[in-house]
Amino acid sequence: MMRRTLAAGAAAAALGMGALAPAGAATTIDALWGTTTTGGATPESNNCGNYGDPRFIDNNGFCYVEDTTDDPVELGVKFTTSEPVVIGGIRAYRVDPGQVTGTLWTVGGEKLASGTFAGSETHSWQDLTFDSPVAIVPNETYVASYYSPDTTYAFEWDYFTDKATVSGPLTAKASVEGDRNGVYCYGTSCGVPEESFRGTNYWVTPVILKYAFSGFFQPIDTTVMNKGKAGSAIPVKFSLGGDKGLDILREGYPKVTKFSCEASAATTPIDETVTSGVSGLQYDPETGRYTYVWKTSKSMATEACYRFELGLNDRSSHTFTVKFTR
């Protein structure tokens, strides 16, 4: 199989000298609801409205409606974040067997990203991944929504009425007078959903982008200082748990920072180099690994040491250090 390679010019432009940037805050929470979340609907509860009949409560405890006589509907949730994060896609509890799409919006109606859910399996949580992840910031309200062409969807009345839902840095806003949550919009092209009824949860959430970074593979050692030959091309190998495309590097990364170090610092030789005239990123589907080829300069053979920082689109940073010889 052929390896996928990022254009050398684009990768080389990302590699520069500069101050070390702080790593993004880490969290194990990736969404408002996980893929094992179940509903709490029962025939005796009032959260299904007119659809409290057992026929309209599925095996996972979700109320659902099949209103195929009505127009298609966009169903969403308003949310905020307490820290800068990157949204990689949309998760929804899917009931509609049609072509379901998901979208991230600003509350003002700007479409930030969208995609299409794969397959047509119903009554299950499904994720879609945006082609390009979107960075979002605190103190702003966003909307995550999905489009149901057959007007068939899961729901729960009064879920957001006067109460918010917090999960990690994400908060689904409480539905209050003047700022309702649990939003919808009927029609084929109505844009961001803005209507609301009884603080209904339509079981849709943004998904925070989090790569499953493996750590660096040999020839890099992160436990001690590495020793390399100035002017060589060093293969920086790592895995993200599969093919995440080549658009994985944060803007301006990788970065290399020069710093003072002890001449006697313990070092591990970098015993593998490659032939390359420029830096660049590639992915090998056979090994499931990425390789960033770091083309070093002969001028790096000084008394100083260098810190290589791999900054990824999920705001994580991963580093190792090198002392170069001639």
N, C-alpha and C positions, 0 to 999 in steps of 0.2 A: 504493500500500500504506500501511496505517496505521502510524504510529510507536508504539512501545511506550513507555509513560511510567510512571516510579515515582511513587507517590503523593507529592504535594508535601510533605505533613506529615512523611513518613518521611525524605525526603531532607533537608529543612530541619533536622530534629532532629540529623542527622549533622554539620551544619556548625557548628563552634564555635571559640572562641578558646582556645588552649592551647599548651603547650610542644611543640616539634617532636619527634615520636617517631622512633626510629631505623628505617631501612629494614631489611627482612628480608634475610638472607643470600641471595645469588644462586647458582644452580647451573644447568648445562646438562643435568644428569642428571635424568630424570623418573621412572625406574622401575628395578627390579632387572634387567629384561631389556627390550631394545628390540624394536620390531616387525620388525626384520630378523634377530633372533637365530635361529640354526638349531640343531638337535640334533646330537649327535655319535655317534648309535647306528650300529652296524654288526652284521652277522650274527655276527661273531667276538667282539664285545664281550659283557661279562656284565651290562651295565646295563639290558637289557630282560627279564632273567629268563627265564621260560617263553615270553616273546613275542619271543625273539631271531630267530625265523623272519623272513625278508625280507618276508613278507606283512604283518607287523606293524611295519614301519619305513616311515614315509611318505617322500614325495619331499623333505621338508625335514629328514630325519635324526632325526625324533622317534619313539621307541617309543610305541605306543598299544595300547589294549585296548578290545574291544567285548564287554562282559559284560552283555548285555541281560537275562539271566536273573536278575541280582542286583538288590537294592534300589538306589534312587537313592543318590548319594554326594556329600558335600560335601568338597572338596579344597582344602587351604590351605597357607600358608607363614607361619611366625612371623618377625617382623622388628622391628627397632628403628630409631631415627633418632638421629643425632649432633647434630642441631640442630632447632629448631622448624620444622616444615613443615606445609603444608596438603595433605591427600589429596583429590584431585578425583574419583577413580574407581578401577576395577579393570581390569587387562589380563590376558588369559588366552590361551594357545594352545588354540584351540577345536577339538574333534573331534566333540562331541555336536551333532546337528542339532536337538535339542529346545529347549525354552524355558530357556535358561541364564541364571542370575542370579549376581550377584557381591555380596560383603558384606565390610565392614570391621568387625572385632570388637576388643574388648579381650581379652587372653589369659584374663581371668576370665569371659568369655562375654557381655559387654554388646554388643549390636548397635549400632554407631555410625552406619552408613549402608548402604544396599543399592540395587540397581538391576537392570535387565534388559538383557542384550545384545540389540542390534537384529539382525534378520535371522537366517539359519540357515546361512550359509556355513561350511564346516568345513575343518580342516587349515590354519588361518591364525590369526595374532594378531588379536585384537579388543579394543577398549576400550569400557567403559561409563563414563558420567559420572553422578555422584551429583547429585540435585536440589540438595542443600546440601553443600558441601565441609566437611571435618572437619579441624580443627587437631589435630596430635599433637605430643608433646613427648619430649625425650630421657629415658633411664632408665626407660622403660616398654616393655613388649612388646605388640605388636599382632598380629592375624592377618588376612591378606587371603585370601579363599577364593572359590570358585565352586561352584555346584550343578549337577551333571550328572544330569538326570532319566533318561537312558538308560544310565547307567554306562559311558559311552564317553569316554575321556580319554587325554591324552598323559602320559608319565611318564619318569623316569630313576632307576633304583636307585642308592643310595649317593652321590648328589650332595652331600648335606649331612653325610654321615658324617664326624664329627670335623673338619669344615672349614666356615667361614662364607663367604658371598658378599657382597662389599662393592661398592656402586655409588653414588657420590656420598655423600649423607648416610645412605643406607639400607643396612642390613645384614640379610641373611637369616641367622639364627643357625645355628651348627653344631649338628648332631644328636649329643648326648652323653647318657651315662647320667643319667637323672633329668630331662632337658630335651630331649626328642626334637623334631626338626623334620621337615617334610614330613608334614603331618597330614591325617587324613581322618575321616569319620563317615558311616556308612550309615543310611539312613532318610529319611523325608519331612520330619521336623521335629526333627532331632537337635541343632540349635544349633551352637555353635562346634566345629569339628573338633578332637579331642584325641588320637585314636589315631595311631600312627605305625608304619611298617615300613621298615626298612633305609634310613633317611634319604632317602626318595624325594622327588625334585623333581616336582611336578605342574604346573610351568610357569604359575604365577599370581603376580602382583605388584601391589602398590599403585601408583598413578600420582600423582605429585606435581603439584598444580595450578600451572601456569605460563602466564600470559596472554602473548600476543604483542603487547605494548604498542608502539604505533606511534610514540610521542612525541605532543606536542600539535600540533594543526593551527592555522593562522591562525584568529582574530586573535591567538593567543598566540605570543610569541617567548621561547624559553628561553635565548637567547644573551645577551640584555641585559635590563635592567629594563624592564618594561612601564609605560605611563602610561595610567591610566584615569580616568573621571569618577566621583567618589564618588556613590553612590546608583543607579548604573546596574546593569543585569543583563548579565553577561558570559557569552557562550557558550563554555564550555571543551570543546573538541572533541578526540576521540581515537578510536583503533580498537584492538580486541583480536583482530583477525583473524577476525571474524565475530560472530554473535549468541551471547553467553554468558549471556543473561538479564539481568535488572535487579538481581539479588542479587550484585553484583560488588564492592561497597564494603565495606572492612573496618569493623568497628564503631567509631563515633566519627569517621569520615571522611566528606568532606574536612575538613581542619583549616586554620585561618588563624591565622598567628602574626605579631604586630607586632614590628618590629625597627628599630633605628637605621640610617640610611643617609645617604650624602653628598647634599647638596642638588644637587650638580652631576653626579650619576650619570647616565650615558647612558640614555636612555629611547626606547622605540618605542611610538607611540600605538596603543591598542586601537581600531581603526577600525570595529568591528562590535559592536553591542549588540542586545539583544532587549527586547521588552516583557514583563515578568513581575513579579509582586508577591512571589514566593517563589522559593527555590532548588528545584531538582529535576533528576532524571536521566531521559533518554529515549534510545531507540535507533531509528535510521532504517535499515530494511533495504535501501532503495534505494542509499544511500551506504555502508552497512556501518560507520557511525560512531555513536559515543555522543556525546551532548552533555549536559554538566552545566551547568545555568544557575545561575550564581553571582550572587545578588542582594546587591549590596554596600550599605553604609550611608553616608549623607551624612556621618556623623561620622568617616569614614576620611580625610577631606581634612585631613591634619595634616602635620607635618614628617617623620613616620615613614614607613616602607615596610611592605609586608605580603608574607608568604610563603604561597602556597596549596599545600597538600600533598594530593595525591590518593592515598589508601591503598587498595589493592586486596586482595581476599581471598587472593591468592597471596603475601601479605606484602611485596609490592613497594610502593615509594613513589615518586611522581613530582611534581616541584615546579616552580614558576615564581614570580617576584616582580613586585610591582606598586607603583607610587607613584601616589596618587590626588590629583586636583585638584578644585576646586569646579566 
